[in-house]
Amino acid sequence: MKLAFSTLGCPRWTLDKIIRSAGSYGFQGVEVRGLQDDLDITRRAEFTTGATPTLRQLRDNDVEIACFSSSVMLSNSDTGSSEKSLDELTRYAELCVAFETPYIRIFGGSIGSVPRQSALETAITELSKMADIARDAGIAILVETHDDWMRADHMKSLMTAVSSDAIGLLWDVNHPFMFLGEAPATTWRETGAWVRHTHWKDSKRNPRAKHGFEPVLMGDGDLPHQEIYEVLKGGSYSGYLSLEWEKRWHPEIPEPEVAFPQYVEYMKKLL
C-alpha cells in the first residue's frame, strides 16, 4: 500500500510546492482535488499546455498523480447537468492519459425524495455512459462512498448492475463508519471487490459539529484505523491510502505543514 494526500488539504499551495512537499514528506502520490482557486483543474496550464514540465517534476520527485478527483455527481437526472458531467469527465480522462493516472473520482450525490430504486436506475444509466468514457481512455471511474451512496448494500447493488471493469469504488473510510456505524469488515465484505482507492482521515464525535463529528489529526479521533488497515490487508488491497485533510472546507484545522508529515509518521507505525 502507498501513501498519497489530496490537494484539498493545501488549497493555497502552488503545484510546485505540492509536488516538492509530497516527495520530501515521503508520499508516493498526490490526489488532485483542485488547485488554489480552481476546483476544476482541467483547463489549468499546469495540466494542459504545461503538462510536460509538470510530469518531469513529478518524476524528479518520485511522485505520481494517484487520482483526479472531480466534482461530478452521479445522482443527477437533469439532462443538461448530465451532459456537463460527461464533458467534465472527458476532460479529466484526457488528463489521466497524459499523466498515466488510472482513476477519476466522482460523487454519488444526494437522491433527495426520489425512491431508492428509481435513484438506482438513474445512477445505473448515468454510470454506464461514464463507463464508455473511462473504457476509451483505459482508466476507471470511481464512485466515492459519500452522500446518499454510503451503505455497502447500496453500493454493491450499483456495482453489480453496472458490471464494468471501467467502474469501481473509492472507499472513504470515515463516511460509512461515522455516519452509519457500518463496520469496516461489512463495508469490505460487500464492496471490496470493487474498491480501487481509499480516502483516510480521522474525526471525533462532537454533537455541536455540523454532521455530529469534526476533523482531527490522525489518532486523535474515533476511526478504527488499525481495524480498517487489517481489513484491507486481509483483502489483498495494494492501492493508495490517500489523506483527505479537508482544509479547503475547514480553514480552522491545522495547516498542511502539520497534518501531512503527521499522517506519514502515523501511517508508518500503522503499516
C-alpha positions as CSV (number, residue, x, y, z in Angstrom):
1,M,0.0,0.0,0.0
2,K,1.2,3.5,-0.8
3,L,0.6,6.9,0.7
4,A,-0.9,10.0,-1.0
5,F,-2.6,13.2,0.0
6,S,-5.4,15.2,-1.6
7,T,-4.8,18.8,-2.6
8,L,-8.0,19.5,-0.7
9,G,-5.6,19.8,2.2
10,C,-3.4,22.6,0.8
11,P,-5.7,25.0,-1.1
12,R,-3.2,27.8,-1.0
13,W,-0.2,25.9,-2.3
14,T,1.2,26.1,-5.8
15,L,1.6,22.8,-7.7
16,D,5.3,23.2,-7.5
17,K,5.1,23.2,-3.7
18,I,2.6,20.3,-3.7
19,I,5.0,18.1,-5.7
20,R,8.1,19.1,-3.7
21,S,6.4,18.6,-0.4
22,A,5.0,15.2,-1.4
23,G,8.5,14.0,-2.2
24,S,10.1,15.4,0.9
25,Y,7.4,14.2,3.3
26,G,7.6,10.6,2.0
27,F,4.4,10.4,-0.1
28,Q,4.3,8.4,-3.3
29,G,1.3,10.0,-4.8
30,V,-0.9,13.2,-4.9
31,E,-4.6,13.1,-5.5
32,V,-5.6,16.3,-7.3
33,R,-8.8,17.8,-5.9
34,G,-8.5,21.4,-7.0
35,L,-5.6,23.8,-7.1
36,Q,-5.7,27.2,-5.3
37,D,-8.9,29.0,-6.6
38,D,-9.9,26.2,-9.0
39,L,-11.7,23.1,-8.1
40,D,-11.9,22.0,-11.8
41,I,-8.3,22.0,-12.9
42,T,-8.9,20.5,-16.4
43,R,-8.1,23.9,-18.1
44,R,-5.2,25.0,-15.9
45,A,-1.9,25.3,-17.7
46,E,-0.1,23.1,-15.3
47,F,-2.1,20.1,-16.5
48,T,-2.6,21.1,-20.2
49,T,-0.1,23.2,-22.1
50,G,2.4,22.9,-19.3
51,A,1.9,19.1,-18.7
52,T,5.4,18.2,-19.9
53,P,7.3,20.2,-17.2
54,T,4.8,19.1,-14.6
55,L,5.4,15.4,-15.5
56,R,9.1,16.0,-15.3
57,Q,8.9,17.5,-11.9
58,L,6.7,14.6,-10.6
59,R,9.2,12.1,-11.9
60,D,12.1,14.0,-10.4
61,N,10.4,13.8,-7.0
62,D,9.3,10.2,-7.4
63,V,5.7,11.2,-7.1
64,E,2.7,10.3,-9.3
65,I,-0.8,11.6,-9.6
66,A,-2.8,8.8,-8.0
67,C,-6.3,10.1,-8.8
68,F,-8.0,13.1,-10.3
69,S,-11.0,13.9,-8.1
70,S,-13.8,15.6,-10.0
71,S,-16.9,17.3,-8.8
72,V,-19.2,15.2,-10.9
73,M,-22.4,13.9,-9.1
74,L,-23.9,10.6,-10.2
75,S,-27.4,11.2,-8.8
76,N,-28.4,13.8,-11.4
77,S,-31.2,13.1,-13.7
78,D,-31.2,16.6,-15.3
79,T,-30.2,16.2,-18.9
80,G,-28.2,19.5,-19.1
81,S,-26.3,18.6,-15.9
82,S,-25.7,15.1,-17.2
83,E,-24.1,16.5,-20.4
84,K,-21.9,18.8,-18.4
85,S,-20.8,16.0,-16.2
86,L,-19.8,13.8,-19.2
87,D,-17.9,16.8,-20.7
88,E,-16.1,17.3,-17.4
89,L,-15.2,13.6,-17.2
90,T,-14.0,13.6,-20.8
91,R,-11.5,16.4,-19.9
92,Y,-10.4,14.6,-16.8
93,A,-9.9,11.4,-18.9
94,E,-7.6,13.3,-21.2
95,L,-5.5,14.3,-18.2
96,C,-5.4,10.7,-17.0
97,V,-3.9,9.7,-20.3
98,A,-1.4,12.5,-20.2
99,F,-0.3,11.8,-16.6
100,E,-0.8,8.0,-16.7
101,T,-3.3,8.3,-13.9
102,P,-5.6,5.4,-13.5
103,Y,-8.7,6.9,-11.8
104,I,-11.2,9.7,-11.7
105,R,-13.3,10.1,-8.6
106,I,-17.0,11.0,-8.8
107,F,-19.6,11.5,-6.0
108,G,-22.8,9.5,-5.7
109,G,-24.7,12.7,-4.7
110,S,-28.0,13.1,-2.9
111,I,-31.1,11.4,-4.1
112,G,-33.4,13.7,-2.2
113,S,-37.0,12.4,-2.1
114,V,-36.6,10.1,-5.1
115,P,-37.3,6.4,-4.1
116,R,-34.1,4.4,-3.8
117,Q,-35.0,2.0,-6.7
118,S,-35.6,4.9,-9.0
119,A,-32.4,6.6,-8.0
120,L,-30.6,3.3,-8.6
121,E,-32.0,3.0,-12.1
122,T,-30.9,6.6,-12.9
123,A,-27.5,6.0,-11.4
124,I,-27.0,2.8,-13.5
125,T,-27.9,4.7,-16.7
126,E,-25.6,7.6,-16.0
127,L,-22.7,5.4,-14.8
128,S,-23.0,3.2,-17.9
129,K,-22.4,6.4,-20.1
130,M,-19.5,7.3,-17.9
131,A,-18.0,3.8,-18.3
132,D,-17.8,4.4,-22.1
133,I,-15.5,7.4,-21.5
134,A,-13.4,5.6,-19.0
135,R,-13.1,2.5,-21.2
136,D,-11.9,4.5,-24.2
137,A,-9.2,6.1,-22.1
138,G,-8.1,2.9,-20.4
139,I,-8.9,4.1,-16.9
140,A,-11.6,3.7,-14.3
141,I,-14.2,6.0,-12.8
142,L,-14.6,5.5,-9.0
143,V,-17.8,6.3,-7.1
144,E,-17.0,7.5,-3.6
145,T,-18.8,6.2,-0.5
146,H,-20.4,9.6,0.1
147,D,-23.7,11.4,0.4
148,D,-26.6,9.0,-0.2
149,W,-24.3,6.3,-1.6
150,M,-22.5,5.1,1.5
151,R,-24.3,1.9,2.6
152,A,-22.4,-1.2,1.5
153,D,-25.5,-3.0,0.2
154,H,-26.5,0.1,-1.9
155,M,-23.0,0.3,-3.4
156,K,-23.0,-3.4,-4.1
157,S,-26.3,-3.2,-6.0
158,L,-24.9,-0.3,-8.1
159,M,-21.6,-2.1,-8.9
160,T,-23.3,-5.4,-9.7
161,A,-25.8,-3.8,-12.0
162,V,-23.3,-1.8,-14.0
163,S,-20.8,-4.7,-14.0
164,S,-17.9,-2.9,-15.8
165,D,-14.1,-3.0,-15.3
166,A,-14.2,0.7,-16.1
167,I,-16.2,1.4,-12.9
168,G,-15.1,0.9,-9.3
169,L,-15.4,2.3,-5.8
170,L,-13.4,4.7,-3.7
171,W,-13.8,3.8,0.0
172,D,-13.8,6.9,2.2
173,V,-13.2,5.1,5.5
174,N,-14.8,7.9,7.5
175,H,-18.2,8.1,6.0
176,P,-19.8,4.6,6.3
177,F,-18.4,4.3,9.8
178,M,-19.2,7.7,11.3
179,F,-22.5,8.4,9.5
180,L,-23.9,4.9,9.5
181,G,-22.0,2.9,12.1
182,E,-21.1,0.4,9.4
183,A,-18.3,-1.9,10.5
184,P,-15.2,-1.9,8.2
185,A,-15.5,-5.6,7.8
186,T,-19.0,-5.2,6.5
187,T,-18.0,-2.5,4.0
188,W,-15.2,-4.7,2.7
189,R,-17.2,-7.9,2.6
190,E,-19.9,-6.3,0.4
191,T,-17.9,-3.9,-1.7
192,G,-14.2,-4.9,-1.5
193,A,-14.2,-6.5,-5.0
194,W,-14.7,-3.0,-6.5
195,V,-12.5,-0.8,-4.1
196,R,-9.6,0.6,-6.1
197,H,-8.7,3.7,-4.0
198,T,-9.2,4.8,-0.4
199,H,-9.6,8.1,1.5
200,W,-8.2,8.3,5.0
201,K,-8.8,10.8,7.8
202,D,-9.8,10.9,11.4
203,S,-12.8,12.6,13.1
204,K,-14.1,13.0,16.6
205,R,-17.7,12.8,17.6
206,N,-19.0,16.2,18.6
207,P,-22.8,16.8,18.9
208,R,-22.2,20.6,18.2
209,A,-20.5,19.9,14.8
210,K,-22.4,20.0,11.5
211,H,-22.5,16.3,11.0
212,G,-22.0,15.3,14.6
213,F,-18.3,14.9,14.2
214,E,-15.3,17.1,13.4
215,P,-12.0,16.5,11.6
216,V,-8.9,16.0,13.8
217,L,-5.3,14.8,13.3
218,M,-4.8,11.1,12.8
219,G,-5.0,9.2,16.0
220,D,-7.0,12.0,17.8
221,G,-10.4,10.8,16.8
222,D,-12.8,7.8,16.7
223,L,-11.9,6.0,13.5
224,P,-10.6,2.4,14.0
225,H,-7.6,2.8,11.7
226,Q,-5.9,-0.4,12.7
227,E,-9.0,-2.4,12.1
228,I,-9.5,-0.8,8.7
229,Y,-5.9,-1.5,7.7
230,E,-6.2,-5.1,8.7
231,V,-9.4,-5.5,6.6
232,L,-7.6,-4.0,3.6
233,K,-4.5,-6.2,4.1
234,G,-6.7,-9.3,4.5
235,G,-8.4,-8.4,1.3
236,S,-5.0,-8.0,-0.6
237,Y,-5.6,-4.4,-1.3
238,S,-2.5,-2.8,-2.7
239,G,-3.6,0.7,-3.7
240,Y,-3.3,4.1,-2.2
241,L,-4.2,5.3,1.3
242,S,-4.9,8.9,0.5
243,L,-5.2,11.5,3.2
244,E,-8.2,13.7,2.7
245,W,-7.4,16.6,5.0
246,E,-10.3,19.0,4.3
247,K,-8.5,22.3,4.8
248,R,-10.4,23.8,1.9
249,W,-13.7,23.3,3.7
250,H,-12.4,23.7,7.3
251,P,-9.9,26.6,7.3
252,E,-9.7,26.4,11.1
253,I,-8.0,23.0,11.2
254,P,-4.2,22.7,11.4
255,E,-2.1,23.7,8.3
256,P,-0.9,21.1,5.8
257,E,2.7,21.6,7.1
258,V,1.4,20.0,10.3
259,A,-1.1,17.5,9.0
260,F,0.8,16.0,6.1
261,P,4.0,14.9,7.9
262,Q,2.0,13.8,10.9
263,Y,0.0,11.5,8.6
264,V,3.1,9.9,7.2
265,E,4.5,9.2,10.6
266,Y,1.2,7.8,11.9
267,M,0.7,5.6,8.9
268,K,4.3,4.2,9.1
269,K,3.5,3.0,12.6
270,L,0.1,1.6,11.5
271,L,1.6,-0.2,8.5
